[in-house]
Amino acid sequence: MSSGMNVDKEYIAASIDIGTTHTKSGFACFKRKSNQIYHSEVITNIEESVILFSEERKFMAFGKKAVELYIKSNKPETLCFIRNFNMKMNLPTHQDIRLWRAADQRGRGYVFLMDVYAETIGFIKSRVEEMAKESFPGVTSFRWVLTFPETWEPVAKEFLKEAALRAGIPQSRLYLEKEHVSAVKWQQMCQYSDQIEKSKCLLVDLGGGSTKIYACTEKETFVETIADSGGITILKAFENCLDEVFSRQVLESYKLKERADYFKLFGSFMRKSHDLKLVPPSNMPPVVTQVDKGDEDDNKDNNDNEKR
């Protein structure tokens, strides 16, 4: 049996989400059998989005380790300690953002934003590979998914792609996906997906810097972005998204005929928006899905590229 066939039948699918306050990663082992895909439970990890560079602007550490080294340093003023570095990516621009700089939190120095992203992705990539080696010995093929917000401009997406390539992810194994699209695809794979109409759904992303509510329909995605996670603002955004999915007429009719349930819905949403905690879904059940013909062709091309 050729090595290409082994790659085709078993691989690690890993994801990286660089957030404002936290960076999340997760992976699972996927196995192909006949025309179906089986996967293990998802193993996840969360780190604070902080990175530390030396006086020579060489990468030192990321996450909790970066904070510890910075605090213990005898000369912290010579180091470059950066947090919340992805906020710049949300700014509209026509400039070459590869030349953008990420400043130290005290304004004492800077590092090119491209270096910050490449080192972050490289660090997460190495850690995932180490964890996967322990969890799934013998599985050496990876597919990497990097997610980004709906609000990012095309130039920011290209920036993320270049950073991933610099971090050592092969282009044939790199997939860029909008955060809400990735969430919808996962939802549709899960065993409980038959309870929800796939053509219409709402997604709530409680991020560190903002809250986004997505109304996903067959034709388009409507997004409401707000600066906080509570109060009247988020309720109004939730209502606007419901309008997009069901129409204002249907929502008003529901409010008149089922007034108690209508306000119960909004009350429940408000409570959950405050009660959600940053806990990774490590106990997600394995799922089975049909292999798409296009996916088989893509995988064959990727295997051919790796052989060459």
Secondary structure, DSSP 8 states (H G I E B T S, - for coil): --HHHHHHHEEEEEEEEE-SSEEEEEEEEEEEETTEEEE---EEEEEESEEEE-TT--EEEETHHHHHHHHH-S-GGGSEEEESGGGGGGS---S-GGG-EEE-TTSS-EEEHHHHHHHHHHHHHHHHHHHHHHHSTT---EEEEEEE-TT--HHHHHHHHHHHHHTT--GGGEEEEEHHHHHHHHHHHSTTGGGS-TTSEEEEEE-SS-EEEEEE-SS-EEEEEES-SSHHHHHHHHHHHHHHHH-HHHHHHHHHHSHHHHHHHHHHHHHHHHH------TT----EEE--HHHHHHHHHHHHHHH-
